[in-house]
Amino acid sequence: MADWTEVEEHAARRLVELALEEDLGQPGDITSEALIAGDWQGTAWFVARQPGILCGQKVAERVLRCLESQAVFQWACSDGSLVTAGFVCGQVRAPLKKLLSAERTMLNFLQRLSGIATLTKHFVERLQGLRCVLLDTRKTAPGWRILEKYAVRCGGGHNHRRGLYDGILIKDNHLAALRERGVDLAEAIRQLRQRFGSRYPIEVEADTLDLVAQALRAGADIILLDNMPLEVMKEAVTLRDQLAPHVSLEASGGITLQNVRAVAETGVDRISVGAVTHSAPALDIALEYKPSPQI
């Protein structure tokens, strides 16, 4: 199970408040308010309708507890666990009116985060036996990044930088702007070292072997190989091994489940995949209000 820290808790608190405001508005759940008595209690079960990696329990709990602090959750497994179709992931007991009002929002979080964890797991499985790690990117839904990166960890992946504030990545547009003003890559890295010392590793995006060589000679810590064909990646690995074996190489761009292993087999150290967050399909999870097997 991935660590759930105060950072994730704070992100969940903010996002859940926004989600409930969006769904309930000022009047609240007008259907349940009109039809369900306030003293009715209910128990419902979270049921996986397809296999995958469960993720988002604490977020789902926060959703309902914003409406009913005494809601009781029992889970049959933890975040990061593999669930099968039909598996009863957990149960919740609360006033029925509140339970029905929170249902969709709880499931939205569970389904999205579980979908990300599941797709990440599929990528990680393709890398089994290789010394190459899978990373996410900043291609996340606005406001969801901390939770989506938590889901990536639940799926066995690793996090790249959280934002622009905690990691240096010199991208193509940085390089173009610097070249226009007569600043080469070596000088850019020198300026960064002077300002930050060793606080942050310096990563450089490169789409040609010439730029890879420049970055290696300039003292980059990590080089991101952007949309390179496999044969060019292999040449980049050879170049790295000759000039600066300590530098990490990261492949990115156009990575799919079909080609990720071949990319890893070129000898790169890490692979970053935006699809694990921006294109993960939701995992089908239901909340069933009916008698169900004990967990």
C-alpha positions, -999 to +999 in steps of 0.1 A: +000+000+000+013+035-009+019+059+019-011+082+027+004+114+042-009+148+053-002+159+017-028+135+003-052+142+032-051+179+024-056+173-013-085+150-006-101+175+018-101+203-008-112+182-037-140+164-018-154+198-007-155+210-043-170+177-055-198+178-029-206+215-036-208+206-073-232+177-068-254+189-040-255+227-046-276+247-022-308+226-021-289+193-015-302+159-028-338+169-034-349+133-043-336+117-012-347+147+010-383+142-003-384+104-002-361+091+026-368+096+063-340+110+083-340+081+108-337+053+083-303+035+085-288+016+056-259-007+048-244-009+014-215-028-002-188-017-026-186-043-053-160-046-080-176-054-114-143-060-131-108-070-120-083-043-111-064-025-084-085-008-057-076+027-048-094+056-031-108+043+002-098+072+023-113+097-002-145+078-004-147+078+034-141+115+036-170+121+011-196+104+033-181+117+066-185+153+053-223+145+054-224+121+083-195+120+107-206+087+123-206+066+091-189+033+096-167+017+069-153-018+068-129-028+041-120-063+030-087-052+015-065-021+014-056+004-014-033-013-039-050-047-036-060-067-066-097-073-067-117-096-090-150-092-107-178-097-081-154-091-051-170-073-022-144-046-014-161-032+017-193-021+033-206+011+048-233+018+073-249+053+077-282+071+077-297+061+043-304+096+032-267+106+036-256+074+020-276+079-011-265+116-013-228+106-012-230+075-035-221+090-068-193+112-055-178+083-035-179+061-066-164+089-089-133+090-067-130+052-063-135+045-100-111+071-113-083+064-088-087+026-091-086+030-129-053+048-127-039+023-103-050-005-125-035+009-157-003+016-139-001-020-127-005-032-163+025-011-173+046-022-143+039-058-151+053-054-186+086-043-170+089-073-147+125-086-145+140-055-160+159-027-141+137+000-153+110+019-133+077+034-145+071+071-137+040+093-141+040+129-155+023+162-148-004+153-173-031+150-146-066+164-142-065+199-127-068+197-089-064+159-089-026+156-092-018+146-056-045+119-056-037+107-090+000+103-082-011+084-050-030+061-073+001+056-095+020+045-064-008+021-055-004+005-089+033+000-083+046+030-103+068+059-091+061+096-091+080+121-112+080+157-098+048+168-083+049+202-100+072+229-113+083+237-078+101+204-068+121+194-098+141+209-126+134+199-162+149+219-190+125+214-219+126+222-256+109+256-252+134+266-224+163+257-247+148+276-277+143+307-255+178+305-241+194+299-276+176+330-289+194+350-262+228+334-267+227+310-237+238+274-244+229+243-224+262+242-205+257+278-193+221+271-183+231+241-162+259+262-146+234+289-136+211+262-121+239+247-101+250+281-089+215+289-077+203+255-063+235+235-057+226+199-054+191+205-040+175+193-072+187+169-099+188+186-133+169+169-161+172+178-197+148+169-225+165+158-257+151+146-290+184+141-309+217+123-301+235+156-305+215+171-277+220+140-256+258+144-260+255+181-251+236+173-220+260+146-209+290+169-214+272+198-196+266+178-164+229+169-165+218+143-139+190+129-160+182+131-197+147+126-210+147+109-244+117+125-261+099+105-287+130+087-299+128+056-321+141+024-304+174+023-323+182+059-315+174+052-278+200+023-279+225+047-294+218+072-266+224+044-240+257+036-256+267+072-256+257+076-220+277+045-210+308+060-228+306+096-216+288+096-182+276+062-169+262+078-137+236+098-157+200+083-158+182+081-190+144+084-191+123+075-222+090+094-228+065+100-256+045+074-275+048+047-248+021+021-248+014-012-232+025-028-265+059-012-267+069-003-231+090-035-226+109-030-259+116+006-247+129-007-214+151-033-231+170-005-248+188+000-215+170+032-203+166+035-165+131+050-163+101+054-185+075+082-179+040+076-192+014+103-193-013+078-202-015+063-168-032+094-155-047+112-186-061+081-203-068+055-176-104+041-180-124+041-148-126+008-129-163-003-127-172-003-090-208-003-077-224+006-044-251-020-038-278-014-012-291-050-006-282-081+014-247-093+006-221-118+018-203-109+050-167-096+046 
